[in-house]
Amino acid sequence: MFARVREDLATALRRDPAARSRLEVFLTYPGVHALWYHRVAHSWWNGGARLPARMLSNLARRRTGVEIHPGATIGRRVFIDHGMGVVIGETAVVGDDVLVYHGVTLGGVSEKPGQRHPMIGDRVTIGTGASVLGPIMIGSDSAIGAAAVVVRDAPPDSLLVGAPATARPRTRAIAADAVGPDAGLTPEDWFFQI
């Protein structure tokens, strides 16, 4: 358990240039706190304690602004930046090393039981306000632009923008690790490359 906490803190420090220390992240990062709550609620959910799991996820939502259903499966080294308004549905699957910005919805479009929410591959970046809806698969190493509405599967290494989003091959020049203050790309550069 403590190894996972250390990993979460290291992930936040690596992903967020505004993070100054492990202590700051530990005490003040709602996205990290939401993931910690989720791990407990998810274990209760899988253990059959469904009502307590839902109650804990509701408490987490009130405290962090992030709503993660206890049935959702979340990978390792996921970072929810800022967090406010993030919603992750019951049957969503989020891979490892995923970066989620505020206002993201991983939602369902069906009232039928079974897989209703998206499956997100590894190393995916999901931009602010994006909605990924339905039982679709987003391939690893993809990027979803801000305010995109994704309703179709996307292969690995896709860039998804627009409403509804269209997928096109993602260039390495705008990979998640290449965008930011250390890469020399400004927000305008990012906008004009998509």
N, C-alpha and C positions, 0 to 999 in steps of 0.2 A: 504494500500500500504506500509506504513512504517513498519507495522508488518511483512510483507513478506520480506522486505529488511533485517530487524533484524534477521529473521529466516534464510535467505540465508547466512548472515555473521556468525551466530552461527553454521550453517552446515559446512561451510568452516573451521572454527576453530576446530570443532569436528573431521572432516575427514582428515585434513592435519596437521601433526605434525610440519611442517615448518611454519605454520601461527602463527605470534606472537601477532597480535592485530586486532581488528575489523577495525581500520583505515587502516592498511596495506592491508587487504583483500579488503576493499572498494575501495582503490586507485589502486591496482596493480593486481588483479586476473582476467584474461581474461575470464575464464570459468564462473565466477559469472557475469561479465559484459554482456557476451553473453546471459545468461538467462534473464537478465533485459531487454536487447534489444528485446529478443524474446517475452516477455510478452506483450510489447507494440505492436509489429508487429502482434502477434497472435490476439490481440483484434481488431486491424484494419482489419485483414484478415476476421475474423468472422463477422465484421460489414459491410463487402462488399467493403472496401477500399483496394482492392487487389494490385493494382500497388504501392501505397505508402507503403504497408506492405512489398512487395518484395524489394522496394528500401531501406527501413530501414534494412531489413535482409542482404542486400548486403553491406551496410555500416558497419553493425556489423561484417560481415565476414572479411572485410578489416581491421577493428580495432582490432579484437580479434583472428582471425585465426580459428574461429568456425563458421560453416555454419549450421544454423538451419532454415529450411523452415518455414515460418510463419503459414502454415497449420498444422504443427506438434503439438501434444498435449504432454506437459511436466508436470509431477507431481510436488509435493512439496518436498522440501529438497533434490533435485537432486544436485549433485556436479560434475562438470566437472573439473578434475584435470589437470592442465597445458593447456589443451584445443586445442593446435595447431593441425590442421588437422581433427578435429571432424566434421563429416557430418551427419545430421539427416534429413531424407527426409520428404516430404509433409504429408504422411499419417501415419507416425510413431507415436506410442503411447508409452510414457515412464512413468512408474509408479512412486510411491513415494519412496524416500530414495534410489535412484539409484546412483551408483558411476560409472562415465565414465572417463577412462583415455585417454590420447592423441592418436590421429590417428585412432579413432574408426569411423566406418561407419555403420549407420543404413540405408541401401539402398534398392532400389527396383530392381526387375529383369524383370519387365513387362512394356510394353508401354500402356497397357490398363487402362482405368479409374477405379477407385475404390481403395480398399485397396491394396497397392503395397509394403508397408514397414512393418517392424516388429512391434510387440506389445511386450513390455518389462514389466514384472510384477514388483511388489514392491520388494525393497531390493536386487536388482540384482547388481552384480559387473561386469563391462565389461572391460577386460584388454586391455592394449596398443596394438594398431594396429589390433584389432579384427574387422571382418566384419560380420554383421548380415544382411542377405539378403532375401528379399521377404516377403510376407504376412504371416509370421510365428509368433508363440507365444512362448515366453520364460517365463516359470513359475517363480513365486515369489521365492525369496531366492536362486536363482541360481548364479553361477559364470562362466564367460566366460574367458578362458585363453588368454594370449597375443597371437596375430597373428592367433587366431582361425578364421575359416570361417564357419559360422553357416548358414545352409540352410534348416534345419528341425525343427519342433516344439520340445520343450523340456519341460518335466514336472517340477513342482516345485522341489526345492532342487536338481537341477542338476549341475554337473560340466561338462562344454563343452570345449574340447581341440582338437586341430588338424585341418587339412584341407583336406577334409571336417570334421567338428567337429563331434565327437560322444559324446552322453550324457551318463553319468553314475551317480549314486547317489552321492551326495556331502556329505562328512563327516563334522560334526561340527568342527573338528579339524582345518579345513581350511576355516571356515566361514570368510566373509569379516572383521568382527570385531575382529577376532582372528589372523589375519595376520598383522604383522607390528612390530614396535620396542617394543611396550608394551606387545606383546604376546610372545616374546622370539623366534619367528620363523624367521629364516634367509631366504633370497631368495632361497638358495639351498634347505632348508627344503620344501619350497613351491613347487619348481620344482620336487623334488623327490616324493612328495605326489600325484602329478597328474600323 
